[in-house]
Amino acid sequence: MPRKTVPLNPDDDHTSRAAAMAVPSGRGARLVRLGWMATGIAGGMLAEGARQLAQGNRPQIKDLLLTPANARRMADQLAKLRGAAMKVGQLLSMESGDLLPPVLSDILARLRSDARAMPKAQIKAVLEASWGKGWEAQFSHFSFTPLAAASIGQVHRAQTRDGRDLAIKIQYPGVRESIDSDVDNVAGLLRLSGLLPKNMDIKPLLRDAKRQLHDESDYLKEGGFLQRYRDLLVDAPAFALPRLHADLTTHSVLAMDYMAGVPIESLMDAPQAVRNRVMDLLFDLLLREVFEFRLVQTDPNFANYRYDPATGQLILLDFGATRVYKAAMANHFKQLVKGAMLHDRAAMRAACLAIGYFEASTQDRHVQTVLDIGAQALEPFSRKDGYDFGTSDLPERIRSGVIALGMDREFWTVPPTEAMLLERKFGGLYLLAIRLKAQVNPYALAEAALFPRKPRLRGSNQV
C-alpha cells in the first residue's frame, strides 16, 4: 500500500496551513490570551444583561456569566492556548462534570478533542531546537499535517533514510515552562469569572493537573514508560506496542514506530466474539497494571487504543499519563475489589477508609452512600456469571449517586489523586465496553488475578 505522506519540503500545504494556529509560547503572550478571554466574558455579560433588561427581566450575575456564548469563548481560548490551560479545562470536564453547571460542562467537554495544530514554521522551529540544524537530512519523508493533535503535543508521520517508519510526537513550545503559571492563571480566572461554583474545591484537581503535565511534558520519561510496558508485556502476544527510537527522542520530541490498525471504536460492527475479546484483554491488563505492575497508564482516551485486524492484536499508545502506585495503595484497592466480589461491605468500608474516600469521623449516612457508589462502580466485578455492558446503565447510576453526594454540603471529601485516576481509568473502560456492547466476565478475570490457583499466559486468548 502506498504511503500517504507529505514530501519533506512541500511547496504548498493548504491543509495544514488552513487548520493550523501558532501556539503562544511566551508567558506574556499566554497571559494576554487569557486576558482576551476575560474581556470576552465581560463583554458577553454586558451584552446579555442589556438584552435581558430590554425584555423587562432583572437577571442575576451568575445567569449572565453562565451563558453558552461565554462558555464557548472560554473553551475556544483554552483550545488556542493548548498546554496546561487546555488541560485544566479537560480535567474539570472529566473529573467534575457532574458538579459543574451543564452549559459549562458540555462546552468544556469539547476540549478533549478540539486542539488546534501548529503551523509548519513552528513545527520546524521545535524540531531544529531538538535535533539541530539540518535535521531534514535524516528523513526521506516528513508529513507536516499531524495525525493527531492534543493538549500538549501533536503527532506526525515520517520515514527516515535508513528505512524506519515513525510516529513523531512534537511538544508545543512553551508548554513545559508555563505549566504552573497557566494552571494558576486559568483557575483564578475561572473562579473570578463565576464560571465555577464558589463552594467547589478544585485545589486537588489543580495540583494533579500540574503534576500530570510536568510528567507528560517530559518525553524522555514517557519513552521510559513505553519501554517498561514493552518489557512487562513480553508475555502477552495479544498486545502490540511501538518501539522507542532513542536516537531521535528528546524532552520535547518522542520518536516511536508508526503503528497502523483501526480506531478501537470502529469495532462496534465487528463480531461479538471480537468485541468481547478486546474488552477482556483491556480489563485483564488493568488488573495487571494495578495489582501486579503497580504501574498504570491512567488516560482512558479511546485514541490510546487501536486494533490490528490482520493480527488480532490490540495496539497500546501514549504512556505520558502513566502513574506509579505504591504497594500500600495497590493493596487497599485489592481489598476493595475483593470486598465487592464477595459482597462484603465491612471489607469495602475498611478499604475505602484506608484509601481516603472518607475519614473515621465521617457520618455513617455518608459512609453508606460512599459504599453504595463503590458497590455500583465495581458492579461488573461482582457478577459471577459475567456482565453485559450492552444493556448497562451503570455510568448514569454512578453519576446520580455522585451528584447526590456532591450536593450534600455536610460531606466534601476529595479522595487522593491516585484514587481519582483509577476511577477515571475504570470508568473509561466501562464506557468503551458499553460503546462496543461487549459481554465480559470481569469477576473471572479478578478471581484469577486476586485468588490465583495456577499461572496462565496473559493476553494470549484468541477468538
C-alpha positions as CSV (number, residue, x, y, z in Angstrom):
1,M,0.0,0.0,0.0
2,P,1.5,3.4,-0.9
3,R,2.4,5.7,1.9
4,K,0.2,8.8,2.2
5,T,2.8,11.2,3.5
6,V,3.7,14.7,2.5
7,P,7.1,15.4,0.9
8,L,9.7,16.7,3.3
9,N,9.6,20.3,1.9
10,P,6.3,20.7,0.2
11,D,5.9,24.0,-1.7
12,D,2.3,24.3,-0.7
13,D,0.4,22.6,2.1
14,H,-3.1,24.1,2.1
15,T,-4.5,21.6,4.5
16,S,-2.0,22.1,7.3
17,R,-1.9,25.9,6.8
18,A,-5.7,26.2,6.9
19,A,-6.1,24.2,10.1
20,A,-3.1,25.4,11.9
21,M,-2.7,28.1,14.6
22,A,0.5,29.0,16.3
23,V,0.9,28.2,20.0
24,P,1.6,31.2,22.2
25,S,5.0,30.2,23.7
26,G,5.9,33.0,26.0
27,R,4.4,33.7,29.4
28,G,3.4,37.2,28.3
29,A,1.7,36.1,25.2
30,R,-0.2,33.4,27.1
31,L,-1.3,35.9,29.7
32,V,-2.5,38.2,27.0
33,R,-4.6,35.4,25.6
34,L,-6.1,34.8,29.0
35,G,-6.8,38.5,29.2
36,W,-8.7,38.3,25.9
37,M,-10.8,35.5,27.4
38,A,-11.7,37.6,30.5
39,T,-12.5,40.6,28.3
40,G,-14.7,38.5,26.0
41,I,-16.6,37.1,29.0
42,A,-17.1,40.6,30.5
43,G,-18.3,41.9,27.1
44,G,-20.7,38.9,26.8
45,M,-22.1,39.7,30.2
46,L,-22.8,43.3,29.3
47,A,-24.5,42.3,26.0
48,E,-26.6,39.6,27.6
49,G,-27.5,42.0,30.5
50,A,-28.7,44.7,28.1
51,R,-30.7,42.2,26.1
52,Q,-32.4,40.9,29.3
53,L,-33.2,44.4,30.6
54,A,-34.7,45.3,27.2
55,Q,-37.1,42.4,27.6
56,G,-38.1,43.6,31.1
57,N,-36.1,41.0,33.0
58,R,-33.9,41.5,36.0
59,P,-31.1,38.9,35.5
60,Q,-28.8,37.7,38.2
61,I,-25.0,38.0,37.7
62,K,-24.5,34.2,37.6
63,D,-27.1,33.9,34.9
64,L,-25.2,36.5,32.8
65,L,-22.0,34.6,33.3
66,L,-23.2,31.1,32.6
67,T,-24.4,31.6,29.0
68,P,-23.5,29.3,26.2
69,A,-21.6,32.1,24.4
70,N,-19.4,32.8,27.5
71,A,-18.6,29.1,28.0
72,R,-17.8,28.8,24.3
73,R,-15.5,31.8,24.5
74,M,-13.6,30.2,27.3
75,A,-13.3,26.8,25.6
76,D,-12.1,28.5,22.4
77,Q,-9.4,30.4,24.1
78,L,-8.2,27.4,26.1
79,A,-8.1,25.4,22.9
80,K,-5.9,28.0,21.3
81,L,-3.5,28.1,24.3
82,R,-3.2,24.3,24.5
83,G,-0.8,23.1,27.2
84,A,-1.7,23.5,30.8
85,A,-4.5,25.9,30.1
86,M,-6.3,23.3,27.9
87,K,-5.5,20.5,30.4
88,V,-7.3,22.4,33.2
89,G,-10.4,22.5,31.1
90,Q,-10.1,18.8,30.2
91,L,-9.6,17.8,33.9
92,L,-12.5,19.9,35.1
93,S,-14.7,18.3,32.3
94,M,-13.7,14.8,33.1
95,E,-13.3,14.9,36.9
96,S,-16.0,17.4,37.9
97,G,-18.5,17.5,35.1
98,D,-21.2,16.2,37.4
99,L,-20.7,19.2,39.7
100,L,-20.4,21.9,37.1
101,P,-23.3,23.9,35.5
102,P,-24.5,21.8,32.5
103,V,-23.7,24.5,29.9
104,L,-20.1,24.8,31.2
105,S,-19.6,21.0,31.4
106,D,-20.9,20.5,27.9
107,I,-18.6,23.1,26.3
108,L,-15.5,22.1,28.3
109,A,-16.0,18.5,27.0
110,R,-15.0,19.9,23.6
111,L,-11.5,20.4,24.9
112,R,-10.9,16.7,24.9
113,S,-10.7,16.7,21.1
114,D,-10.5,20.3,20.0
115,A,-6.8,21.1,19.9
116,R,-5.5,23.2,17.0
117,A,-2.4,22.1,15.0
118,M,0.8,24.1,15.0
119,P,1.7,25.8,11.7
120,K,4.6,24.3,9.7
121,A,7.1,27.1,10.6
122,Q,6.6,26.5,14.3
123,I,7.0,22.7,13.8
124,K,10.3,23.2,12.1
125,A,11.5,25.5,14.9
126,V,10.7,23.0,17.6
127,L,12.5,20.2,15.6
128,E,15.5,22.4,14.9
129,A,15.8,23.2,18.7
130,S,15.6,19.5,19.5
131,W,17.6,17.9,16.6
132,G,19.7,20.8,15.4
133,K,20.1,22.5,12.0
134,G,19.9,20.2,9.0
135,W,17.6,17.7,10.7
136,E,15.8,17.2,7.4
137,A,18.7,15.3,6.0
138,Q,17.8,12.3,8.1
139,F,14.3,11.9,6.5
140,S,13.1,10.8,3.1
141,H,9.5,12.0,4.0
142,F,8.0,14.1,6.8
143,S,4.3,14.9,6.9
144,F,3.7,18.4,8.4
145,T,0.0,17.6,8.7
146,P,-0.4,15.9,12.1
147,L,-2.1,12.6,12.5
148,A,-3.4,13.8,15.9
149,A,-3.3,17.0,18.0
150,A,-3.9,17.0,21.8
151,S,-3.3,19.3,24.7
152,I,0.5,19.3,24.9
153,G,1.7,18.0,21.6
154,Q,0.8,16.6,18.2
155,V,1.9,13.5,16.2
156,H,3.4,13.4,12.7
157,R,4.3,10.5,10.5
158,A,7.8,10.3,8.9
159,Q,10.2,8.0,7.2
160,T,13.9,8.1,7.8
161,R,16.5,7.5,5.1
162,D,17.6,4.3,6.8
163,G,14.0,2.9,6.3
164,R,12.3,3.5,9.6
165,D,8.5,4.3,9.5
166,L,7.9,6.6,12.5
167,A,5.3,8.4,14.5
168,I,6.9,11.6,15.9
169,K,5.3,13.4,18.8
170,I,6.2,17.1,18.9
171,Q,5.6,19.1,22.0
172,Y,4.0,22.6,21.7
173,P,6.6,25.3,22.5
174,G,6.5,26.9,25.9
175,V,4.2,24.2,27.4
176,R,6.8,22.9,30.0
177,E,7.9,26.3,31.2
178,S,4.3,27.7,31.6
179,I,2.7,24.8,33.4
180,D,2.4,26.2,36.9
181,S,1.5,29.7,35.9
182,D,-1.0,28.6,33.3
183,V,-2.8,26.3,35.7
184,D,-2.9,29.0,38.4
185,N,-4.0,31.8,36.0
186,V,-6.8,29.8,34.4
187,A,-8.1,28.5,37.7
188,G,-8.1,32.1,39.1
189,L,-9.8,33.4,36.0
190,L,-12.5,30.7,36.1
191,R,-13.1,31.4,39.8
192,L,-13.3,35.2,39.4
193,S,-15.5,34.9,36.4
194,G,-18.1,33.0,38.3
195,L,-18.0,30.1,35.9
196,L,-17.1,27.7,38.7
197,P,-19.3,27.2,41.8
198,K,-17.8,29.1,44.8
199,N,-18.1,26.1,47.1
200,M,-16.3,23.7,44.7
201,D,-12.8,22.8,45.9
202,I,-10.7,22.4,42.8
203,K,-7.3,22.5,44.6
204,P,-6.7,18.7,44.3
205,L,-7.6,18.9,40.6
206,L,-5.2,21.7,40.0
207,R,-2.4,20.0,42.0
208,D,-3.0,16.9,39.9
209,A,-3.0,19.0,36.7
210,K,0.4,20.4,37.4
211,R,2.0,17.1,38.4
212,Q,0.4,15.3,35.4
213,L,1.5,17.9,33.0
214,H,5.1,18.0,34.3
215,D,5.2,14.3,33.8
216,E,3.5,14.3,30.4
217,S,5.7,17.1,29.1
218,D,8.9,15.1,29.7
219,Y,9.0,12.8,26.6
220,L,12.2,11.1,27.8
221,K,10.2,10.0,30.8
222,E,7.3,8.9,28.6
223,G,9.7,6.9,26.4
224,G,11.0,5.2,29.5
225,F,7.4,4.2,30.5
226,L,6.8,2.9,26.9
227,Q,9.9,0.7,27.2
228,R,8.8,-0.6,30.6
229,Y,5.4,-1.6,29.3
230,R,7.0,-3.4,26.4
231,D,9.1,-5.4,28.9
232,L,6.2,-6.1,31.2
233,L,4.0,-7.3,28.4
234,V,6.6,-9.6,26.8
235,D,4.4,-12.5,27.9
236,A,1.3,-11.0,26.3
237,P,1.4,-11.5,22.5
238,A,-2.1,-10.2,22.0
239,F,-0.8,-6.7,22.7
240,A,1.4,-4.6,20.3
241,L,3.4,-1.6,21.4
242,P,5.6,0.7,19.3
243,R,9.4,0.6,19.7
244,L,11.1,3.6,21.1
245,H,13.7,5.3,18.9
246,A,16.0,6.8,21.4
247,D,18.3,8.5,18.9
248,L,15.5,10.8,17.9
249,T,13.9,11.2,21.3
250,T,14.4,14.3,23.5
251,H,12.5,16.1,26.2
252,S,10.3,17.7,23.6
253,V,10.2,15.1,20.8
254,L,9.2,11.4,21.1
255,A,10.1,9.1,18.2
256,M,8.4,5.6,18.0
257,D,7.3,3.1,15.4
258,Y,4.3,4.1,13.4
259,M,1.5,1.7,14.3
260,A,-1.3,1.2,11.8
261,G,-4.6,-0.5,12.8
262,V,-8.1,0.9,13.1
263,P,-9.7,3.0,15.8
264,I,-11.0,1.0,18.6
265,E,-14.5,2.4,18.2
266,S,-14.6,1.0,14.7
267,L,-15.1,-2.4,16.2
268,M,-18.7,-1.5,17.0
269,D,-19.7,-3.5,13.9
270,A,-17.2,-6.4,14.5
271,P,-18.4,-9.9,15.5
272,Q,-19.5,-10.2,19.1
273,A,-16.6,-12.5,19.9
274,V,-14.0,-9.9,18.7
275,R,-15.6,-7.1,20.8
276,N,-15.7,-9.4,23.9
277,R,-12.1,-10.4,23.4
278,V,-10.9,-6.8,23.1
279,M,-12.6,-5.8,26.4
280,D,-11.4,-9.0,28.1
281,L,-7.9,-8.1,27.2
282,L,-8.2,-4.5,28.5
283,F,-9.8,-5.5,31.8
284,D,-7.2,-8.1,32.3
285,L,-4.5,-5.6,31.5
286,L,-6.0,-3.1,34.0
287,L,-5.9,-5.7,36.8
288,R,-2.3,-6.5,36.0
289,E,-1.4,-2.8,36.0
290,V,-2.8,-2.1,39.4
291,F,-2.1,-5.4,41.3
292,E,1.0,-6.8,39.5
293,F,2.9,-4.0,37.8
294,R,1.7,-1.2,40.2
295,L,2.2,0.9,37.1
296,V,-1.0,2.3,35.4
297,Q,-1.5,4.2,32.2
298,T,-4.3,6.4,33.6
299,D,-5.6,8.0,30.5
300,P,-8.7,6.1,29.2
301,N,-8.9,8.2,25.9
302,F,-10.2,5.8,23.2
303,A,-7.5,7.2,20.9
304,N,-4.9,5.4,23.0
305,Y,-6.1,2.1,21.7
306,R,-6.1,0.7,18.1
307,Y,-6.8,-2.7,16.7
308,D,-4.9,-4.6,14.0
309,P,-7.5,-6.7,12.0
310,A,-4.7,-8.6,10.3
311,T,-3.1,-9.9,13.5
312,G,-5.9,-9.5,16.0
313,Q,-3.6,-7.5,18.2
314,L,-4.6,-4.7,20.5
315,I,-2.3,-1.7,19.9
316,L,-1.4,0.4,23.0
317,L,-0.3,4.0,22.5
318,D,0.6,7.1,24.6
319,F,2.2,6.5,28.0
320,G,2.6,10.1,29.1
321,A,-0.1,9.8,31.8
322,T,1.5,6.7,33.4
323,R,1.5,6.7,37.2
324,V,3.5,4.5,39.6
325,Y,1.4,3.2,42.5
326,K,2.8,2.4,46.0
327,A,2.3,-1.1,47.3
328,A,0.1,0.1,50.1
329,M,-2.3,1.9,47.8
330,A,-2.4,-1.1,45.4
331,N,-3.2,-3.4,48.3
332,H,-6.0,-1.2,49.5
333,F,-7.6,-1.3,46.1
334,K,-7.1,-5.1,46.1
335,Q,-9.1,-5.3,49.3
336,L,-11.8,-3.0,47.9
337,V,-12.2,-5.2,44.8
338,K,-12.2,-8.4,46.9
339,G,-14.9,-6.9,49.1
340,A,-17.0,-6.0,46.1
341,M,-16.6,-9.5,44.7
342,L,-17.6,-11.1,48.0
343,H,-20.3,-8.5,48.7
344,D,-18.5,-7.8,52.0
345,R,-19.4,-4.2,52.9
346,A,-17.2,-4.4,56.1
347,A,-14.2,-5.1,54.0
348,M,-15.1,-2.4,51.5
349,R,-15.5,0.1,54.3
350,A,-12.1,-0.7,55.7
351,A,-10.5,-0.4,52.2
352,C,-12.4,2.9,51.4
353,L,-11.2,4.4,54.8
354,A,-7.6,3.4,54.1
355,I,-7.7,4.8,50.5
356,G,-9.2,8.1,51.7
357,Y,-12.8,8.1,50.4
358,F,-13.9,9.2,53.8
359,E,-12.5,9.7,57.3
360,A,-13.0,7.9,60.6
361,S,-15.2,10.8,61.8
362,T,-17.4,10.8,58.7
363,Q,-21.1,10.4,59.4
364,D,-22.4,6.9,58.9
365,R,-25.0,8.0,56.3
366,H,-22.3,9.4,54.2
367,V,-20.2,6.3,54.7
368,Q,-23.1,4.2,53.5
369,T,-23.6,6.4,50.4
370,V,-19.9,6.1,49.5
371,L,-20.1,2.3,49.9
372,D,-23.2,2.3,47.7
373,I,-21.4,4.2,45.0
374,G,-18.4,1.9,45.4
375,A,-20.5,-1.2,45.0
376,Q,-22.1,0.2,41.9
377,A,-18.7,1.3,40.5
378,L,-17.4,-2.3,40.9
379,E,-20.7,-4.0,39.9
380,P,-19.1,-5.7,36.9
381,F,-16.6,-7.4,39.2
382,S,-19.4,-8.7,41.5
383,R,-21.3,-10.8,38.9
384,K,-20.0,-14.3,38.7
385,D,-21.9,-15.1,35.5
386,G,-20.4,-12.1,33.6
387,Y,-21.6,-8.7,32.7
388,D,-23.5,-7.4,29.6
389,F,-22.2,-3.9,29.0
390,G,-24.5,-3.5,26.0
391,T,-27.6,-3.3,28.3
392,S,-25.9,-1.5,31.2
393,D,-26.9,1.9,32.5
394,L,-24.0,1.8,35.1
395,P,-22.5,5.3,34.2
396,E,-25.8,7.0,34.7
397,R,-26.4,5.3,38.1
398,I,-22.9,6.1,39.3
399,R,-23.3,9.7,38.1
400,S,-26.6,10.1,40.0
401,G,-25.0,8.9,43.2
402,V,-22.0,11.1,42.9
403,I,-24.2,14.2,42.2
404,A,-26.4,13.5,45.2
405,L,-23.3,13.1,47.4
406,G,-21.7,16.2,46.0
407,M,-24.8,18.3,46.6
408,D,-24.6,17.4,50.3
409,R,-22.7,20.3,51.8
410,E,-22.0,18.3,55.0
411,F,-19.8,16.0,53.0
412,W,-17.0,17.2,50.9
413,T,-14.1,14.7,51.0
414,V,-11.8,14.7,47.9
415,P,-10.1,11.3,47.5
416,P,-6.4,11.2,46.7
417,T,-5.2,11.8,43.2
418,E,-4.3,8.1,42.7
419,A,-7.9,7.1,43.5
420,M,-9.4,9.6,41.1
421,L,-7.1,8.5,38.3
422,L,-8.1,4.8,38.8
423,E,-11.7,5.9,38.9
424,R,-11.1,7.6,35.5
425,K,-9.4,4.5,34.1
426,F,-12.1,2.1,35.2
427,G,-14.8,4.5,34.0
428,G,-13.2,4.9,30.7
429,L,-13.1,1.1,30.1
430,Y,-16.7,0.9,31.1
431,L,-17.6,3.5,28.6
432,L,-15.6,1.7,25.9
433,A,-17.3,-1.6,26.8
434,I,-20.7,0.0,26.6
435,R,-19.8,1.5,23.2
436,L,-18.8,-1.9,21.9
437,K,-21.7,-3.7,23.6
438,A,-19.3,-6.2,25.0
439,Q,-20.1,-9.2,27.1
440,V,-17.3,-9.8,29.6
441,N,-16.7,-11.5,32.9
442,P,-14.5,-9.1,35.0
443,Y,-15.3,-11.3,38.0
444,A,-13.5,-14.3,36.5
445,L,-10.5,-12.1,35.5
446,A,-10.3,-10.6,39.0
447,E,-10.6,-14.0,40.6
448,A,-7.7,-15.2,38.5
449,A,-5.7,-12.1,39.5
450,L,-6.6,-11.9,43.2
451,F,-7.1,-15.6,44.0
452,P,-4.5,-17.3,41.8
453,R,-4.6,-21.1,41.5
454,K,-2.4,-21.8,38.5
455,P,-0.4,-19.4,36.3
456,R,-1.7,-18.7,32.8
457,L,-0.2,-16.9,29.8
458,R,-1.7,-13.4,29.9
459,G,-3.1,-11.7,26.9
460,S,-2.8,-14.8,24.7
461,N,-6.5,-15.6,24.4
462,Q,-7.7,-15.9,20.8
463,V,-11.1,-15.6,19.1
